[in-house]
Every structure is written in C-alpha cells, then in structure tokens.
Amino acid sequence: MAASASAPPTTRSLKRIVAASLIGTTIEWYDFFLYGSAAALVFNKLFFPESEPLVGTLLSFLTYAVGFAARPLGALVFGHYGDRLGRKKLLVLSLLMMGGATFAIGLLPTHATVGAAAPVLLTVLRLVQGFALGGEWGGAVLLVSEHGDAKRRGFWASWPQTGAPAGQLLATGVLSALTALMSDSAFGAWGWRIPFLLSGVLVVVGLWIRLSVDESPVFKAALAQAEERKAVAAAAEKMPLVAVLRHHWRDVLIAMGARMAENISYYVITAFILVYATTAADLSKQTALNAVLIASAIHFAVIPMWGALSDRVGRKPVYLVGAIGVALWMFPFFALIDSRSFGNLLLAVTVGLIFHGAMYAPQAAFFSEMFATRMRYSGASIGAQFSSVAAGAPAPLIATALLADFHSSTPISLYVIAAALITVLAVACAKETRNRDLADIEGAAAEPDASTALPADARTV
C-alpha cells in the first residue's frame, strides 16, 4: 500500500475532518430524533386523532419504526456506491436527503386538514429519513477512521458517534424551549413545526463544512490499486456487497448482535421514557424532556472518554462493560422513575446513557476495523443498519405495547436484558481489532481458512 495511504494527517486537518463528520451526523440525528420526540408528544393527536391516546401513540411510534425499516436499504445503496465512488460524495447526498425530508415534515398538513392522506405523507417522508440515515453512519465514521492512525482511532472515531447525543440534545433542547415558552394548544397547532423547519438552516451549514474536506486517503489508494488490478486482469471487480457476504459474513453477524443492546437500550432510555414518565409516572412533558436534555449533554461528554479507553484496553472490554451495565441498570432505572422525583429521573437516564456510551463509543472503530477497505462502507453499514430493524425500530413500540398490556415496567426491563445477553455473546465471539492498520487489514480481518482463501492477486482491498 502506498505510504500516503497510511500516513496520518496533521492534527489540524484531522480535527477538520472530525468536525465535518460530527456536524453532519449531528444534523442527521437531530432530524431523526426530532421525529421520535414529536411522535411521543404530538403526532398521535395530529395524525391519529381518532384513536385512543395510547393507541394513537402506538400508531405514531409505528411510523417512527418505518424509518428504521428503510435504513438497511440505505445501507446497501450507500454502502455499494460509497465503496465504489468514495465516502464524501455519498455523505453529501445523505445530508441533503435527510434535511429535505425533515423540512418537508414541517410543512405537512395534519389529519384535520387532509384526513388519511396526512399519515401516509408522514410515513413516506419518514422512509426517506431512514434511507438517508442508513447511509450516513457508515460513511461518517469511515471518513474519520481512515484518516487517522491506529493508536488513537478509537478516540477520533468516537467523535462522529457524539453526533447522536448532540442531535438528541439539540432536538430535545428545541422542543423543551418551545414547550416551556408556548401553551400546549399553540405548540400542538403550529409550534411543533418550528424545529422541523430549522433543519433547512442546519443542512446549509453542514454542507458548507462537509464539502471542505478531502476523500479518505486509504480509500483513494485502495481504489487506485483496484483499478490497476482490474486493468491487468481485464476483469470486473466484484460488487462490494458480494465480497462482504462471502468473506465477512461472520463479522456482519457479530456487528448485528453487538448493536442489539446498544440500539434497544438507547431508544427505551431516550424515546420511550417520554411515554413512560408522562403516563405511568405522571410526570410532565417538560420534566421528562429536561431530564433527557441534561443526560444527553453528559452522554456527549463521556463518549470520547470511552473511545479513548478503548484505545488503551481494547474495543471488546469497553463494549462489554456497556452491555452488562445496561442489563444491570434496567430495574433500578424504572424504579427511580417511579419515585416521581426529577433528581431520580435524571439519575436514571444519565447512568443509562453512560453505560450506553461504553457500547456506542468504540463501535465506530470496532466495526471499521472488521472490514477490508473496498468493502468497508458496505460491511460496516450492513452490520449496523440491518440490526436496527430488529432492535431500534420496534423498541419504543414494543415497550409501549408491554406497558399497555402489563401496566408494569418489569417486562420492559426483561426485554432490554435479553438484548444485552445477545450483545454480550456477539462481542465475546469477536476478535479484538485494536491497533489494526486499515490500509492493510485484509488478512487480519477476513482471515479465510486454507480451503477458501483467495490468491493474493484476487483479493478485494
């Protein structure tokens, strides 16, 4: 591999790359989480007014889950073209799609205006959001991972991960401010549109920063090598998806299992809590939003710390701390909320998100290090996003249904604990990836056995 491919950039240029990825992911997660918060607070009344309150919330969360269903398709499409054309171009497209869909939601007519067409239009725009987010995550973390060096990859690659709590913080902060300044009737009539329309401004800022960075040097070197090999062999290169499923199927399954506890716990802690706190615990919307707001700020701060720790002790130990911690915290989590104290509510959410951060922080580097360069976007995206259909997509829906059926938090706790057991098993089966060179990862990551190994000149870089 060319030296330029593996030579680390200067700290200044790396910070610019991290900033571009972080701002883009923050905007995209802002759009995505804004929908989740609005689904819990107002969409049941605006788009499903003829249903009972809890049933309306279930239907609202169902449209929320639809966005997750589109994420695997986004992962396939963006992963394929991201491995062929580059990370940067696809990241610009994903930002435009997500921002455009969110802005359009802010202009949507409600059920009172157009009847059944309103939830249909809402669902279509939610599908566009999910499709865009399915391609965003893989490209953003790879852009950082492939620019940095192995010694601090966990730390630098964890910064795009902070886009999730930053987006949550921004979305919850805007909603919290609006609900505090406006009456419930004004917020329900038109105030809920404001945070969606603000997305248009955020996208312009994100594009300006994202267009200023260069393509990954590791990818450019791998692309050049692939073109040389193709010219010599006079043969077409295999589709990245085919190569992933052939050589990295075990890594894809590990990534999917690793995301179960991370994904499910996050949406229970940040989205379903708005339902549980305002119904079962009889707390106000403002109180619940404020707790998530403060806890998200702490979540943002601890993610780089967990990422740096994964550089010192490994990705697996940090990830396992998070999965086991979330499992042990679930029963205390709901017990604290049931006390109806804001301090206890804040403690419940904060500790839960700290444990979640231990899984989420090393995830970017961990998944990136599993796959070879010319199939890395596809592999990381497929592993991360296919699991979201079974994990994050139905999590608020399942939790709300369990609450409606059992009128207890116990089944919800057991649901999260079961997901944590799957994650512990998956991570335990994984190989430690810390210190791998992304420019020379083929043999270390794929490790095909002797019976299936490809000739050196036929492998995909």
N, C-alpha and C positions, 0 to 999 in steps of 0.2 A: 504494500500500500504506500502511496506517495506520502512523503513526510508531511506535506501540507495538510493532509487529511487528519493526521493525528496531533499536529502541533496545536497546543492550546492557545486560544486568543488572549489578548490582553485583558486585564481585569475590567478596564473601562468598556471595551467592546462587549465583553460577556455580560456586564451589567445592563447594557443597552438591549441586548438580546433577551435577557431575563425580563426586563421591563416591557418589551414588546409582547412577549408571551403572557406575562401576568396581566397586563391591561386588557388584552384580547379575551383571555379566559374569564377575567372579572366581569366584563361586559356580557359575555355569553351566559355565565352563571347568574348574573343579575337578571337577565331576561328569563331564564329557566326557573329560578326560584321565585321570581315575582309572580309567575303564573301559579306556582304551588301555594304561595301565601294567599293570593286572591281566590284560589279555589277553596281554601279553607274558610275564608272570611266573607266573600260576597258573591262569588259565581253561582252558588246554589240558589240564591234569591233572584239573580239577574237572568240566568239562563235556564233554570229548572224551577220556576216559581210554583208550579202546580203540584210538586212533590212535598211530602212531609220533610221537616227540617233535616233530620239525619239522613233520610233517603236522598234528599237533594245534595247533601254533602257527599254522599257515596257516588252519585252521578257526576258531580263536579270533579271528584278525585279520579273517576273513570276517564274523563277527558285528559286529566293530568297524566294518567298511566299511558294513554295513547302516544304521548310524546316519547316515552321510553321504547315503545314498540318500533318506532321509526329509527331509533339510534343504531341498531345493528345494520340496517340498510345503509345508513350514513357512513358507518364504519367500513363497510365493504366498498362502497363507491369512492369515498375519500381516501381510504387506505390504498386501493388499487392505483388511483391516479397520483396520490401522494408519493408512492414508491416509484412511479414512472416519471412524473413531471417535477417533483420536488415538494418540500413541506410548505414553503412560503406561499405559493400560488393558491394552494387549497385552503390555507388558513385565512387568506383574504376573502375567498368565496364563502367560507363558513360564517365569517363575521357579518358579511352583507346579508346572507340568508336569515340568520338568526335575528339581527336587528330589524330587518324589514318585516318579518313576521310579527315581532313584538310590537312594533309601531302600529301595524295594521290591527292588532287586537285592541289597541287603544281607540280605534275608530269604529269598532264593531257596533252594530245595532243590537239591542238586547231582545229578549223574548217578548217583552211588552210591545216592541216596535214591529218585528218581522216574524214573530211566532217561532215555529220549529226550525226555521232556517238559521236562527241565531246560534244554537248549539252545534249545528252542522258546520257553519263557518268557523266557529271557535275550534272545533276538532281539526279541521283542515289546517288552520294556522298552527295548531299545536303539533301536528305531524311535521310541518316544515321546521319548527323549532327543534324537534327531536332529531330530525335528519341532519340538521346543521351541527348540533352538539355532538352527534355520533362521530363526526369527522374532526371536530375541533380538538378534543382532548389529546388524541394521539399525535397530531402534528405539533401542538404547542409544547408538549413535554419532550418530543424528539428534537425540536429545534434547539432547546437548551441542552439536552443530554449529549447531542452530537457535536456541540460547540465546545463543551468543557472537557476536563481531564478526569480520569477515574478517581483520583484521590478525594475530590470534593464534589463528585457528581450527585450524590445523594442530597447534599445541601442545595446546590444550584437548581437541580431538577425539581426540588420540593417547592420552589417559588411559584411556578405555574399552578401548583396544587393549591396555593393560598388564594388563587382566584375564586375557588368555591366559597370559602368563608367570607372573602371580600365581597363577592357578589351577593351572598346571603346578607352580609352586613349592610350593603348598600340598599338592597331591596327591602329588607326589614326596617332599616332606618327611614327610608322614604315613606313607607306605609305607616310606620309608627308616628312620624311627624304629621302626616295627613290626618290620621285618626285622632290625634291629640288636638289639632287645630280646627277640625271640621266636625260638624254634627254627624250622627250616623246616617241621617236622611240625605245630607249633602254628599257625603262620601259615597253612599250607595247610588245616588243619582248621577253624579259626574266625577267626583273626586278620585274614584278608583282608576280613571283613565290617565291621570297625570303621570304616574310612574311609568306606564307603558309608552306614552308619547315621548318621555325623556330619553328613551332608548335611542331615538334618532340622533340626538346630540352626542351621546356616548359613542355611537358607532363611528361618527366622523372623527372623533378624537382617536379612537382605536385604530382606524385605518391609517391615519397620518403617522402614527408611531410604528405600526406593523410593516408598512411599506418601506420604512427606512432601514430595515435590517437585511442582511445578506442570507443567501441559502446556506444550509448546513455544509461545511467543507467535507465531512465524512460522506454525505450523500453525493456531492459533486464528484468526489474521487471514485466512489463505487459506480456511479453512472458512467464515468469515462472508461473504467475498467470493463464494465459490461458491454459497452459499445465496441471496444477493441476485441473482446472475446467473440462477440456476435459477428464482427467483420471477418475474423479469422475462420470461424466455424461455418459461416454463411448459414446460420440457423437462428430462428426466432427465439427470443428469451421467453421462458415460461412465465405465465401470469403470476404475480406475487401471491395471490390467494391460493393457487395450486401448490406453490412451493411451501407456503405456510402449513397447509393441511398435510403435506407429505412429510416435511422434515421437523415441524414444530407442533404437531398436534398435541403432544403431551404438555408443552408449555402453555398452549391455548387453554387446555382444561385446568391447569394449575391457576392461571390468571383468572379464569371464570370462578373457580372455587374461592380464591383469595378475595374476590370482590363481594362475596355474599354477605358476610358480617359487616363489612365496611359500608356497603350500599344500603342495606336494610336498616342498620342502626342509625345512619345519618338521617334518613327520611322519617323515621319514627321520632327521633330527637328534635328535628327542626320543623317538620311539616305536620305530622300527626299531633304533636304536642299542642298546636293551636286549637285542635278539636278537643283533645282530652282536657286541657286546662280550662277551657271555656264551658264545657258541658259537665263532665264528671267531677271536676274540682271546683266548678262555679266561680272561676276567676274571670276578670275582664280581659277583653282582647288586648287592651293596652298593656296590661300586666304581662301577658304571655309574650307579646311582641318585644317588650323591653328586656325580658329575660333572654330571649333568643338573640337580641341585638348585642347585649353585653357579652354573652357567651361566645358569639361569633367573633368578636374582637379578640378574645383570649385564644380562640381556636386559630385565628390568623397568626398570632404571635408564636404559638407552640409548634406549628408545622415545620418551619425551618429548623427548629431545635431538634425535633425528631429526625429530620432529614440529615442533619449534621451527625447525630448519634449513629445513624445507620452507616455512615462513612467510617466510623470507628469500630463498631461491634458487628456490623453486617446488617443486611436487609431483613433476613428472617427473624432474628431475635426481637427487633423492634416491632415488626409486624405482629408477631405472636403476643407480645405484651398488650398491644391494642385489642386483638381479638379476644383474649382471655379476660382483659379488663372490662370490655363491654359486656361480656357474658355475666361477670360477677356483679356488675353495676345495675343491671336491669331492675331487679326487685327493689333495691334502695331508691332507684330513680323514680319509680311511680309512688313509692311510699312518701318521699319528700314532696312530690307534687300534691298528694292527697292531704298534706298538712295545711294547704291553702296559705302558706307563707311565701311572700316574694323571695325572701332570702333563701329558703329551702328550694324553691323553684329554680332560682338562679344557680344554686349549687348543683342541683340535679343535672341541668343542661350543660353546665360548664365542665363538670367531671366527665360526663358522657362524651362531649366533644374533644376533650383532651385525649381520652382513650381512642376515639375515632381518628384523631390526628396521627397517632402512632401507626395506624394502618395506612392512612392516606399519604403521609409524607414520603415514605420510602417507595411507594407504589410506582411513581413515575420512573425512577432509576431502575427499580426491580424489573418492571415489565420491559423497559427499553433494552436492558442487558440480556434478555432471554432470546432475542431475535437478531438474525443477520441483517445487515444494512438495507439490502434491496427488497426485503420483505418485512422490515421492522414496523413501518407505518401500518401495514395490513395486520400483522401479527398482534401488535400492542392494542390496536383499535378493536379488532375482533374479540380478543380475550377480555377487554374491558367492557365493551358495549353489549355483547351478547348476554353476558350475565345480568346486565341491568334490566332485561326483560323479566327475568325470574326474581330479581332482587328488588331494586329500587322502584320499578314500575308499580308493582302491586302492593308495596309496603304500606303506604298510608291507607290504601283501600282495604287490605286485609286487617290492619289494625283497627280501622273504623268498624268493619263488619264484626270483628271479635268483640269489640266494646258493645256494639248493639245487641249481639246475641247473648253474651255472658254478663254484661254490666259489671265487668271486673277487668283489672289490668293484668291478672295472672296469666291468661292465655297469650297476651301480647308479649310479656316477658319471656315466656317459654318459646315463642316464635323467634325472638331475637337470639336467644341462647342456642336454639337449633342451628340457626345460620352461623353462629360463631363456631360451633363444633365443625361444620363443613369447612370453614376457613382455616381453622387450626390444622385439620387433616391435609388440606391442599398445600398450605405453606410448609408443613412438615415434610411433604413429599418433594418439595422443590429443592434445587441445588442453590447454594449460596452464590450470588452473582457479583458481589462487591469486588472492585478492582479489575473487572474485565475491560479490555480495550475494545471500544465499539468499532474501531477500524479493523479489528482482527478478531471477530467474535465467532466466526463460523464453526470452527472446531470445538470451541468451548461451550457454545450454546446448544448447537444441534446434536452433536456427538452421536451420529448414526453408528449403528453397530457394523461389524465387518460385512454382514450379509447384505446390508442395504446401503453401504457407503458409496457415494458417487466418486468418480475420478476427480482429481483436483481441478482439472480444467473445465469440469461440467457443473461445479457448484455455483449456487447463486450467492453473490457477495451481499 
